[in-house]
């Protein structure tokens, strides 16, 4: 059989294997790198041992994340040997080079050009613009029906437990017009849910003094509430993540009440004791959060709030922990994650007070989760009997798995949906809720 130009190009196209670790912001970075490489004719390999080069996008936020990153690099080196490392851990390359001196390259986070240049050096592109096609929305690593939309890089906050600013730099906001054009492409490609992410979403535009940029027939300011309102016109679910509790967050609650964005706030509060928050150097006046949450729920009764908290922060006393427990029971947050404090090299929190013993940390986490599970179970059971829109993430033979407007993918609960007529991933169906536990719901399509 003669070899055509198409089969020749396909056979000779260099192949890239990719590992993406860490948070959704890092996943967006991975998508950008892969989109660039696919546009140049590189193909993606599912296996390290079948690739010309492996790229590992690392996480360096916690020591446990660093260990996972080093393990992933080691696996790539063992299976392939031609490895490029990027991401947050790449901002501190010595630790990586000490263990793996034969890496092809190590670059830091958001260093897209450096990663691409390292790939070019390792295996030059074989690009044919007539044959190498990528979709307008670029390469996505999420399922087709939802996508992360990153609106800024970096962070201006200096929380004592966090080293992200030293890894990713200060806040750099994207022009609103650029964000909206990307969102529009995603929706046209079939995305039903846009998950807005950044290190500090509610600080969006502060660095540019909320500069306006063109979008369709008007100018849109790079401002949190303005951007949310415009995203709400695109016809997709809009979910807001990593929203610090600044006063202007109040402005997005009416958008939720009107159905323009989802009634969901991912707000990483971290603690409730004023003295611990002071040691954490957290932004926003969190001591008044209960009052604000009550106001928000008056404006938008079905608002769901997810948050994360740290127990066992250096110097945390039993009295401070009890303040947190009391706050959790009163706030009645829908979704909550809890982590024990983990010292990170270079974090100021390591030196603010004496460490809390690991056994005390573990006990406090157990008590915290017991308190929250009681809250979650009562809120979940209140949904039984209701009919809720559910976006399907995975369809099985007779039962599908999906999410309500109150649940983000991978971090919140699921709805297990029985159905008679066929459903597909990405469908939004009405489900009658028939049973509930502390995390998941069960129901049938109606």
N, C-alpha and C positions, 0 to 999 in steps of 0.2 A: 504494500500500500504506500503510495507516494506521500511524503511529508509536506503538508501545506504550510504556508506562512504562519497561519494561526497556531497549528500544532507545534511548529518549531519555536515560536515565541513562548508558548505555554511551557514547553519542555525546558527552555533555557531561563525562564523567569526565576530570579532568586527568591528563596523562601525564608520567611521570618516566623519564628515561634515567639510567643509573647506571654508574659506572666504579669498580671496587674494585681497588686496588693494594696490594702489600706482602704481609705474612705471613698465616698462617691466623687469627691473633688479630684482624687488621684485617678479614678476611673475615667473622668472626662479628659484628663491629660493623656491617658493611654489611647483614648479614641482619637484625639488630635494627632498623635504620633502615627497611629495606624492609618488614618485618613491620608496623611501626607505620603506615607510610604506606598499605600495602594495606588495613589495618584501617579506615582513614579513607576508603577509596574511590578512592585514586589507582591508576592503572594503570601498568604498566611498558612502556616503549618500547624496542625493540631499536636504534633509530636516534636520534642526537642531533637530526637535523633534523626529526623528527616529534614531538618532545617539547615540553612547556610549560616544563620546566626540566631542567637536567642537574646531577647531584651527582657530584663527583669525590672519592673517599676516598683520600687521599694517603699515601705512605710518606716518612718523613724521616730514616731511620736512617743512610743513606750518601749521599754526594754524587751517586753514580750513580742512586740511588733518587729523590733530589730532582729530578734532571734528567728522569727518566722521568715524574714527577708533573707537572712544569711543562709537558712536552710534551703530556700528556693534557689538562691544563687548556687549553692553547693550541688543541688540536684541538676541544675542546668549545666554546670561544669562537668559533672560526672557523665551526663547523657550526651553532651554535645562538645563542650570545651571552648566554643567560640561565643563568649557572653559579653553583652553590654549592660551595664547597670545604670539606672536613672532613678529619679524620685527623691523623696525627702531624705532618706538615708544617704543618698549620694552627695548631699551637702556636707557630709563629714566623711570623706573618702578614705581616710587613713585606716579606720576600723575595718573597712571592706578589703582594702588592699593588703592589710596585714594577714588576713585569712586566705585571700584569693589573689595572689600577686600577678597571676597570668590573665587577668581579665583584659578584654580588648579596650574597654573604656569605662570610666565612671563619670557621670554627669549629675548635676543637681536637679531639683524640681523645676518644672516649667522651662527647662532648657531644651526646647524642642529642636532648635537648630543644631545644637551640639549632638543630640541623639542621632538625628538624621545624618549629620556629617560623619559620625562614627560608623553608621551603617554603610554609608557610601564607601568609606575607606576599607571596611571589612569585605563588602561584596557590592561592587558597582551595580547601579540599576540597569535593567534591560527594558527601557521604556518604549512602548509603541503607542502613540496617542490615538491611533485608530482602533486599537484592540484593548487597551487598558482603561476600563470604564469604572467609575465609582458613582454611587448615587449622590444627588445634590446635597443630601443631609449628612454625607460622610459615612465613615464606618462606625457603627454603634456596637457596644459590647453588652447592652441590655436587650431584653426582649423587644420585639418590634413595636409593642403598644405603649411602652413608656420610655422616657429618656431623661437624663440629668442635664440641666441647663445651668452652666456655671456663669455667674454674672460678675465675679471679681476674683482677683488673686490676693493672697497675703492678708495681713491683719494689723491694725494699729494698736490693739490691746496688748497689755503686758501682764496677763494672768500669771501668777507665780508658779503654777503647776505646768505651764505650757511652753514649749520651745518652738512652736510653729513660726512665729515671726523671725526667729533666727534662721529657720530653714527656708521659708518662703517669702520673707521680706514684708514690707508694709503694704497697706491696702492699695490696690490698683484696680479701679473699676472700669469695666468695659462700657463703651458708649451704648446708650439705651437702644439706639437704632440698630446697632450690630446684634445685640441680644435678641431683639424682636424679629429681625430677619432670620436669624438662626432658628428661633422658635417656630416661625411660619413655615420654614422648610421642613422641620420635623413633623409638624401637624399635617402638611400636605403629603408627607411620606407614610402617614398612617399612625403616627403617635397619638395616643388618646390621653396621655397623662404626662405633664411636664413637671419635673421635680426641681425646683429652684434651689441651687446650692451655692455656697461660698464659705469662707472662714467666718465671716460676720455679715450675714445677709442684710440686716437692717441698717448697717453702716454704708450700704451701697451709695456711691456718688459723693461721699464726704470729701474724698481726695480731689475731685474735679469741681467742687463747689456746685454740684448738681447740674453740670453743664448740659444743655439741650443738644440733641442731634436729630437729623431728619428721619422720619418714619412715615412711609406712605405720603399723605398730603399735609403732614403737620410736624411740628417739633415736639419731642418728648424729652423731659428732663430725666437725668440719671438720678432718680429719686425712688426709694423703696416703694412707696405707695403708688406713685405714678406708673412705675414699671408693672406692678401687680395689676393695676387697672387695665393697662393695655394688653397684657398677657391674657387677661380674662375675656378679651374680645375674640380670641382665636378659635374658640369652640372645643378646647380640650380642658380636662381637669388640670388645675394649677395648684400645686402643693408647695408650701413654703417651709424650708428647712433652715436650721442654724440661725434662728431669729433671736438676737439679743433683746432684752426687754427695755429698749429705749422708749421714751414717751411717745414718739411719733408712730410706734407700732399700733397705737390706738386707731390710726387712720385706715388700717387695712380691715378692721373688724366689720365696718359697714359693707365692704366689698364681699365679705363672707356671708353676711346676712342677706345680701342681694343675689347670692349664687354666682358671682363673677369669679371668685376663687374658692377653693375648697375650705370648709370650716375646720381648718386644721393648722395648728402652730407647733412646730418643732422648736422648742425653746430651751436650750441647755442651761438650766439654772444652777446646777452643781451643789448648792447647799441652801439652807434657809436661816441658819444662825448668823446674825449680823457680824459677830466677832470672827467667825470662820470666813465669811465672805470678804471681810476686810483683809485677812491674811492671804486669801486667794487673789486679792486685788481685782475683784470682778467688776465689770462695768455695769451701769444702770443702778437704779435705786430699788434693789430687790426686796428690801424690807417692806415695801408697800405692795408687793405683788398680789397678796390675797385680795386687797381692795380692788385692784385693777382687774383681776380675773373675774370677780363678781360683776363688775361693770361690763366686761366683755360678754359674759354669759347673758346679761340682761339684753344686750344688743343683738346677740347671736346665740340663742338658747342651745343649738346643737353643736356649738364649738367643741372640738376635741383638742386637748393640749397634751403633747408628749414632751418629756424632759428626761435629762440624765442627771444623776447625782453622784458625788464622791463621798464615801464614808472612810473614816480612818485617816483624814487629812492630818498632817503634822500638827500636834498640839490639840487635836479635837478631844474635848472633855466629854464625860458622860452627860453633863448638863447640856452641852451644845448639840450632842447627838439627839437628846430628847426633844430639843427645840425642832430639829429636823423632822422627827417622827410626828410631833404634834402638827407641824405645818402640812405634812403629807396627808394626814387624816382629814384636815380641814379643807385643803385645796381640792381634793378629789380629782386628781389628774387622771385622764383616761389611759395614758400609756407612760410607763416610767422604766428607765434602766438604772441600774445601780452598779458602781464599780468601787473596789477598794483602791485607796491611793497607792500608786506605784511610783517610786522615785525615778525620775528621768535625769540622766546626766546633763548638767547644765541648767536645770530648772531651779529657780530661786526658792521654791517651796521646800526644797530639801533642807534649807538652813533656817527656816522661819521659826521652827519650834521642834521639840523632841518628837521623834517618830512614834506612832501608835503601834504597839506590838501586833504582829500578824494574827495571833489568835483573837485579839480584841477586834481587829478589823473584820475578820470572818464572822464573828458573832454579831457584830453590828449590821453587817450586810444581811445576815439571815433574818434578824429582827425587822430590818427595813423592808425586805421583800415580803415577809409575812404581813406587815401592816398594809403594804400596797396591794397585795393580792386580795385582801378583803375588800378594799376600795374598788379594784378592777372587777371583781366578781359581781358586786352590786350593780355597777354601771353596765356590765355586759348583760346581766339578766333583765335589766330594764328594756333591752332591745327585743326581747322575745315577744313575738306577736306582731312586730312592726314589719313593714315592707320597705326594703332599702335597696338603692341601686348598688350593684356590685360589679366591679371590673374583673374579668376572668384572667387569671395568670397562667393557669394550667388546666387543660381539659382531659379528663380520663374517660373510660368507657361509660360510666354511669354517674360518677361524682366528679365535679370540678373544684378547683381551689381558686378563690378570688379574694378581693378586698373591698371593704366599704370605703366611703369617703374619709373615714376616720382612721384609716390604716395605711401606712407607707410600706412599700415593698421591702422585704427582708428584715425589717426591724420591728414591725408591729405584728398584730395577729392576722389570722386568715378566716375566710368564710368557706366552709365545706358545703358545696352546693349540689344537691340532687337535681337531676333534670330528665325530662322525657324527650324534648326536641333537642337537636344537636346544638352545642355551644362551642365556640372557639376562643382561643387566647386572644384577648383584646376586645371581646364583646362586653358591652355593659348591659346587664340584665337586672330585672327586678326580682328580688328574692324575699320570700316570707321567712323570717327568722323563727325557728322552732325550738332551738336549744342553745345554751351558752355555757362556757366555762370561763375561767379568769382571763384567758387569752384569745380563744377562738369562738366563732359562731357556727351554727349548723342550720341549714334551711333548704328550701326548694324554690326553683324558678316558678314564677306565676305569670 
